[in-house]
Amino acid sequence: MSSGSSSLPARQSSDPRPSEPREAQSWDKAVQLLQAVISCLWLGFQTYILFFPQPALAQCPLHLGFALALVLLSYPLKAKGPVNWRRALDIFLLAGVLFAILYYSVSRQRLMERMEGVDPILNVDLAMGVMLTAIVLECVRRVTGWSLLSVILLSLALGFVGTVFPGWVDLSWIPEMLKFSGFSLSEAVENFTMTANGLLGVTTSTSVMFVFYFVAFGAVYAAIGGGQLFTDIGLTLAGKQKGGAAKASVISSGLMGTVSGSAVANVAADGIFTIPLMKATGYSPTHAAAVEAVASTGGQLMPPVMGVAAFVMAELLQVPYTQVALAGVIPALAFYLSIFLVVDLNARKTGAGVLTAHAPKPPPILPRLYLLLPPLLLVVLLALGKSASYSAALATGVCIAISVLKEASRLDRRGWINTVMQTCKQAAEVAVPIAAIGIIIEVAVQSNLALKFSILLVELGAGNTLASLALIVVGCIVMGMGLPTVAAYMIGAIFFVPVMIDLGISPLAAHFFVMYYSVLSMVTPPVALASITAAGLAKADSTRTGLKAFQLSLVAFFVPFMFVFEPALLAQGPWDRTLTGLLALALGALGWAVALEGHLRHALSALQRCVVGCAGLMIFLAPLIVDRLVKNSGQTVGGARFWVWSSAIGLLVISLLWCILRKQKETADANS
């Protein structure tokens, strides 16, 4: 017995199963080391091309290769089966990325000098093109799930079905919009991977030239304490008011949006602090998560950084990014004004959110104001007309320089490595999906799908501007479900912007209209990425959070109907129309917020809510009315005067309602 028992530990130690955790730890360490190496190489590459730009076919493949490698390492395969099999597949895909980088490095000169549609396509071109496309699609699945991948696969099906089934275009039951003769495998490879189109087109170029540098700025600024400073500013400004916790979330998320440009990143950075505060002051987990989700989503509209979609917009419009950022100021302020009004009225109705007894007092802000220097420098550089990438890189350098001034903002070696890794991971999560959008763009261009879809949408709208815009809103929301904002915007820009231009709307206003609703798709159920992230932090139901976030954002839903017909609200008109437009916008948002919350001084009746809601809606739609008057009369309508009259009527309605409610309260107090 004794010998048998004494030999048992020897048999246990020889069993291979206890060594699996050690193997897993070794694998994880190897993966983290490889991620750090690739991140540093990518950062070095982006720094190099900032000073020594390369042709698109030289820098885009390498940029995409770095992004694909990091996605494969950050999102390992989670399919059922032996762990060694999954790791082997990931290693195989990483090897494919390495071969693709070598292929483009060796073939760079040939690819840049060849004539598209004339020079032959080699077997190695076909093999590498198919392999790269397959790896991109798998990485898209890992980053965004099946939502975006399904759209890409449908686009590929449209591109090849005419070649596989030549009689496709002759079938009477096939909609005219989908009839396309298709392209061959060699044509697809050439269009997708051998030219400055497709995977290496405008979307990837935008990621190379803009996205990486602004993601780096946001990550570094948050790492040295800039994000916490914005949160503390929000608490200081609004903490002692009714609804102070929710108002602090709105203010801090808006400030964080100026340097982040990512809804999910905003929720993660800001919500981890503001959501518990809201819950502690009387908000339900669902309500707290919804406020944070909506507030963080608006950061993608907030200049100077805005979201990735804004950089893509500048490329599509072929205008300086500073023009896009300037045009985005009023829409962003209108968004946050709308959310702030809803939060304020809700707090007055419920009494929730006062932080005096719950919130820890934030550290003094004055000693940390030096952290405002990087974003201020970024704004100044953009205003002076400096390139966006140069401005972001210089502002990032200032972040690094000032981080040593105080111990609280100082990072050690490990902290900087983590910041570099986080920067590159975030950049990869954007670069891969928007590169894949290039496939959709190429298929839409080759098949003329966008034009056909525009014609169909105009027919459905029966020539009515408001009906067509309503259909576009629904289309943006539906197509954006579960997609990153930039992916939703790109798809909307392909299909909806041409329709709006045909309706007489300016290209800038059309693109902003589509981008605005693509941003709102981040909080619209059933698949709302920002709402899901916030719900996870609040331990709330994601579906209910999405529905509540949608309710909170309803006031903001009408803002685009104002600026789409009033260029002055996009910094495209005289100052008098801008000022009167701002007044009208504020009053319209107030009226609609009062109607939705059902509260002004106290609870409103259904009739009162209807009256004030109609007044707010009339102000929101005033530019559309002006547009219709111009088209029907053929004469110029005094836009600024119309703004003044519509605002005056709205203000009169709200003021009368306020006086009535005040009189009712005084009478009730006297009777009691």
N, C-alpha and C positions, 0 to 999 in steps of 0.2 A: 504493500500500500504506500509505504513511504517513498519507495523508489518511483512508483507510478505517479504519485502526486508531485514529486520533485521534478519529474520530467515534463509535467504539463506546461510550465512556463516556457520551456524550450520549444515545445510544439507550437504554442501560441505565437512566440516571436518569429518562428519560421513561416507562419501563415502569411501569404502575400496581401491579404485584405487590409490589415492595419497600415500598410505602407501607402495605400491609395490617397489618404489625406496629404501625406508628404509629397506625393507626386503632383497632386492638385495644387498644393502651395508652390511647388517648383514651377509648374506650368504658369500659374498666375504671375509669379515674379518675372518669368521670362516674357510674358505678354506685356506687363507694365514697362519693362525695360525697353522692349521693342517699340511700344507706343511713345515712350519718352524720346528715343532716338529718332523715330520718324517725325515726331512733332518738332524737334529741334532742327532737323533737316528741312522741313517744310518752312519753318520760320526763317531759316537762313536763305532759302530760295526766294521767298516773298520779299525779304529785305534786299536781295541782290537785284531782282527785276524792278524794284522801286527806283533804283538809280540807273540800271542798265536794262531798259525794257527790251523784250524779245518779240519776234513775230508771233501771231496767235497760235500757229501750228507748232511753235516751239515751247511756249509756256503753258498753254491750255492742257495738253496731254499730261505733263508732269504734275500740274496742279490737281487734275482729276485723279491721277495715280496716287498721290499722297492721300487725298480724301478717301478713295476706295480702300486703301490699306488700313486707315484708321477706323473706318466703319466696320471692316471685317474683324478687327481686333476688339473694338468696343462693343460690338453686337455679335458675339459668337453664336454659331448655329445651335438651336435649342430643339431640334427634331428628336423624336424618339429613336433610341438605339444606343449602342455602346459609345461611351464617351470618346474612346480612341478613334472611332469612325468619324465622329463629328469633328474632332480636332484635325484628322487627316484631310477632311474636305476643306476646312478653313485654310490649312497650309497649302493645299492645291490651288485654292482661289488666290491666296497671297502670291503664290508663284506665278499665276496668270497675270496678276497686276504688274509684277516685276518684269515679265516678258513683254508686256504691253509698253512699259516705260522704255525698255531697251529697243523695242521695235521703232517707236517714234523718235528716239534719239538717233538711231542709225539711219532711218529713212527720212529724216526731217528735210533735208535739202531736196530730195526727190519729190516729196509730197508738196513742198512749196512751189516747185517749178513745173509740176505736171499740169496738163490742160484737162480740166474736168470734162468728162464725156468724150474725150478724144484718146488720151493715153491709156494703155491697157491696164487692167487691174490684175495684179499678180496673185498667185495662190496664197502667198504669205499675207497679202492684204486681206483676202477673204477670211483666212483663218483668224487673224488678229482682230478683224472687225467683228466677226461673230462672237469671238471669245470676250472681247471688251464689252459688247452690248449685253451679253448674258450676265457678266459680272456686275455691270451697272444695275440691271434689273433686279438681281438678287440683293444688292445693297439697298436699293430703293425699298424692297420688301422688308428688310431688316430695320430700316429707319422709320418708314411711314406706314408699314403694314400694307394691306391689299388695296387700300382706297386709291392711291395714286397709281400703283402698279396695274390695277384693273383698267384704268383709263389708258395707260400706255399700251397694254396688250390689245385693247380694242382698236387703238390707232394702228398698231402693227397689223392687226387682222384686216383692217380696211386697206392698208397698203399692199398686202399680198394676195387678198382674195381674188382680185381681178386677174392676177397672173396664174394662180392655181386653178381657178374656174373662169376661163375666158368668156363664157356665156353669161356671166354675172350681170354685165351692164345691159343685157337685152331682156332681162326678166321684168315683166310689167309690174309685179307686186313689190319690187324694190324701190324705196323712195329715191327720187332723183338726186337728192342731196348725197346719198351714199354710193352712187354709181361712179366708179373709178377703175380705169383699166389696170391699175397696179404697176409695180415695178419689180424687176428681177432681183435676185439676191445680190448680184454684183452692183446693181444700181443702188440698192439700199445701203450696202457697205460703203460705197463711195459717198453717198449723201450723208450718212450718219457719222462716219469715222475718218474720212480722208480729206475733208474740206473744212473750212471755217463755218460749217453749218452743223446741224444735228447735235451730237454730244459735245462737239468742240465749237459750238456757235456762240451766239450773243449771250446766252444765259451763263455759260461757263466763263466767258470773257468778263462778264460782270462780277462773277465770284472772284476771279483772279485780280481784277483791278480795284474793286471796291469792298466787297463783302469781307474778305479776310481782314483787312486793315481796321474796319469798324468793329468787327467782332473782337479783334485783339484789344482795341481801345476800351470797349465795354467790359471785357473780362479783367483787364489790368486795373481799370478804374474801380471796379467793384472789389477787387482783391485788396487794394490799399485803403479801403474804407469809404469810398465815395457813395456806394449804395446805402450804407448805414447812415451816412450824413443826410441823405435825402429823406430817409425814414424819420430821423430825428427832427428834421425841419418840419415835416408834415405833422408830427406829434406836437411840436411847439406851437405851430400856427393854429391847429384845430383841436388839440387834445381836450380843452376844457369846454368846448361847445357841445350842444346836443348832437349826438351822432359823431362825436369827436373821433372815435376809433375808425369808423368807416370813412370819414372825411380825411383823416390822416392817411389812410390807404389810398384814396384817390389822389391826394397831393403827392405823396411819395412815389406812387407808381407813375404818375405823369412826369415827375422829375427824373426818375430812373429811366423812363422811356427815351429821354433826350440822349442817353448814351448807350442804351441797350439795343432797342429795336427788335426785341424778341419777346413775344407774349409769354411763352412758357418759361423763359429765363427770368422774366420779370416776376412771375408768380412765385417761382422757386426762391428768388432772392428777397423779395419783399414780403410775400405771404407767410413765410415761416415766422415772421415777427408780428405782422398786423392781424392775421387770422386768429391766433390765440387771444389777442387783445379784444377783438370784436366779440368773440365768444364769451370772454370774461365780463363784458359790459352789457350782456343781455341779448346779443344777436344769436340766432340759431346757427348751428354749423353750416347749414345750407345757405342761409343768407350771407354769412361771413365769407364763405367761399365764392359766392356769386359776385359780391362786391369786388373782391380781389381779382377775380377772373376778368370782369369787365374793365376795371381800372387798368390792369396790366395789359390788356389787349390794346387799349388806346395808345400805348407807348409806340406802336408801330406807325402811328400817324404823327408823332411828335418830332418836329425838327429839333436839332440839326441832323441827327442820325436817322430817325424814322426807322423803317424796316428795310429788309433786303429788296422788297418789291419796289421801293422808291428808286433804288439804283437801276433796277431793270427798266423802270419807267423812263428814266433819263436816257438810257440807251435806246429804247424803242422810239422815243420822241426825238432823239438826236439833239437834245438840249443840255446845257450845263446842269449838273446836279443842284447847284445853288438855286436855279430857277424853280426846280421841283420843291426844294426845301422851303423856299420863300412862299410858294403857293400853298404849302401844307400848313402854314401857321394858323390861319383862321379855322379851317376844318378841324384841326387838332384841338384848338381852344374851345370850339363849339362842342366837340365830343365830351371834353372834360367838364364843361359848364353844364351840359345835359345830365351827366352822371352825378355831379355835385348837387344839382337842384333836386334830383330824385332822392338822393341820400339825405339831404337836409329835410325835405318834407316828410320823409318816412320817419326820421328821428323825432320831428316835432309831433308826429301822430302817435308814435309808440313810446317816446321818451328814452329809447335805448341809446347806448353808445357813449355815455359820459365817462371820461377816463380818470377823473380826479382821484377816485378811491382805488383804482385798479392798476393804472399804468405806472411802471417805474419811471422816475424822472430821468429823461435822457441826459447824457453828458453835455456839458457846455458846448454850444455850437461855435461861438466866436473863435476859440483856439483852433478850430478845424476848418475855418473858412478858406484856408490856403488850398484845400482840396477842390475848391471851385475853379481854380486856375486852369486845369486842363480842359473842362468843357467850355469855359469862356474863351480860351485860346482857339478851340476848334470852331466856335461860332465866328470869331473874328476872322480867322483864316478863310473860312468859306465865304464870308461876306466880302472879303478882299479879292475874291475870284481865284484863290489858289485851288489846285486840283484836290478832289475829295480824298484820294489815297494819300497824298502828301500831307494834307491837313490832319488826317487821322493818325498817320505815323508819327508826325511831330508831336501831336497831343499825347500819344502813348509814351513817347520819349520823355515828355514833361512829367507824366505820371510816375515814371520810374525815377526821375530825378528828385521830385519832391517827396517821394515815399521815405527818403532817409531823414527828412526833417524832424519827424516825431516818431517815437517808439511805437505808437499805436498803428501807424501806417507802414512800418518797416517790415519787410518780408525777409526770411532767411533763405538759404539756398534751396531747401526743400519746397518752401512756399512759392518761389519763382518757377521751379520745375513744374509744380502742380498747376500754376497759372498758365504756363506755356501749353501744357497738356490739355487743360480745359479749353483754352482758346482754340487750339487746333481741332479738338473734338467737336466744338460748336460749329466751327467753320466747315468741317466735313459733313455734319448733319444738314447743312444748307447746300453745300456744293453738289452733293450727289443727287438730291431730288431735282434741283433746277437744271443740272446737266441733262437729266433724263427728260425734262420737259422739252428739250431740244428735239427729241424724236417726235413728239406731238406736233410741234411747230412745223417740222419738215414734212410730215405727212399732210398736215393741213394746207401747206403751201403747194405741194405737188398735186394734191387732189382737188384743189380749189374749194375745200370744204368750208373754210371760213366765209367766203363770199356766198356760197349756197345757203349756209346757215343764216347769214344776215338777211337774205331775201326772205327766207321762211319766217324769221322772227318779225320782220316788217309786215308780212302778210297776216300773221297771227294778231299783231297789234292793230290791224285794219287802218293803218296810217295815223292812229291816235298816239300822240307823244306820251301822255301819261300811262296809257295801257302798255305801250312798248317798254317804258322804263320800269313799270311794275313787273313785267315778265323778266326783264334783265335782272332785277333785284332777286327774284326767286331763283333764277338761273345761277347767279353768283353764290347764293347761300347753299343751294343744293350741290353745286359742283365743288364748293369749298369744304364740304363736310369731311372731316378727317384729314384734310390736306394742310401742309404748311401754307402760310399766307402767300408766300411768293409763288408756290405752285398754283394755288387757287387764282391768284391774280393773273398769272401767265395764261392760264386756260381762258379766263374771262376776257383778257385782252385780245386773244385770238378770235373769239367768237362774238363778243358783244360790242367792243369798241367800234368796229366798222359800221354796225347798225346805228350807233349813236351819232357817228359822224354823218351818216346818210340822213339822220333826222335834223341836221343843222347844228349839232353841238360841237364845240371846239374840241380838238384832239386832247388838249390838256385836261379840260373838264371831264371828257369821256373817260380818260384813263383814271382820274381821281375818283370818279363815281364808281368804277369797277373795283378799284383798290379798296375803297372805303368799305364796300359790302363784302369783299373778300376778307378784310380784317374782321368784320363782325361775324363771319362764319366760324371764327375761333371760339365763340361762346354760344353758338346756335346748336341745339340738340338735333339729332341724337348723337352725333360724333363731334364733340367740341373739345379740342386739345387743351385750351386754357382752362375750361371748366373742369375737365377731368383732373388736371394737375392740381387745381385749387381744392377740389373735392377730396383728393388724397391727403392733402395737408390738413384739412379740416375734419377728416374722418366722416364725410358726408356722402350721401348718395349722388353719384355723378349725373344721373338723369335729372333728378330734381334740381341739382345745382345748375345744370344747363338751362332748364326751363326758367329758373329764377333769374339767371344772368340775362336770358333773352328778354324777360319782362323789364329788368332794370335798364336795358339798352334800347327800349322802344322809343324813347325820346330822341336818342341819337340817330335812329333809323331815318328820320325825316330831314336831317341836316343836308345830305347831298342834293336833295331836290331844290335847295336854295342856291347852292353854288354852281350847279350844273347849268343854270340859265343866267347866272349873275357873275360874269368874269371878275368883277371887283372883289368878290370874296376869295378869289384865288390870286390876289395881287396883280390883276390884269386890267384894272380900270382906274378911273379918277378917284381921289381920296374922299370926295363927298359921298359918292355911291358906296365906297367901302365903309364909311362911318354909319351911314343910314342903314346899310345892310347888316352891320354888326348889331345895331340897335334892334332891328327887326328880328334877327336871329335869336338874340337874348330873350325878347318878349315871346317869340314863338315857342322857344324851349320852356320858358316859365309856364305858359298857358297849357302846353301839352303835359308837362310834368304834374301840374296841379290836377289836371283831369285824370291822369293815370293813377296818382296816389290818392285822389279823392279827399284832399285836405288842403286848406289854406290857413284860416285861423282855427277852424275845427272841421269836423267831418262835413263833406258836401253831399247834397242830395244828387240823385241821378240826373235830374234836369240841370242843376248847377254845373255838374261835371261835363255834361254834354255841351252847354253853352260856352264854357271857358275852353273846352277842347276844340270846338269849332273855330273859336277866335284864334287859338294857337295854330291850328291847321291852316287857316286862311293866310296867316303870315308866312308859314312855311312854303306854301304854294304860290305866293305872290309873284315870284319870278316867272313861273309857268304861265300865270294869267297874263303877265306883261307880254310874254312871248306869243301867246295866242292872239292878243290884241294887235300886236305888230303884224302878224301873218294875215289876220283877217282884214285889217284896215289898210295895210300897205304903208302906214305912216309910222313915224318914230314916236314912241311913247316915252315920256319923261320918267325914266327909271327911278331916279333919286326921289322925285316927288311922289311916285307911287309907293316907294318904300315908306316915306314919311306918313302918308295917309293910312296905309295898311297897319303900320306900327301904332299910329294914333288910335285907330279903331280897336286894335287888340288891347292896348293899354287902357282904353276907356272901359272895355268890357271887364277886364281884370280888376280895375279900380272900383267900378260899381259893385262887383261881387264882393270885394273886400269891405266896402262900406256897408253893404247889406249884412254881411256876416258880423261885422263889428256892432251894428245896431242890434242885431238879434242877441248877441252876447250881452250887451248892456241891458237889454230888456229882461233877459233871463236872470242876470245878476240882481236887477232891481226887484223882480218877483220873488226871488229866493230870500 
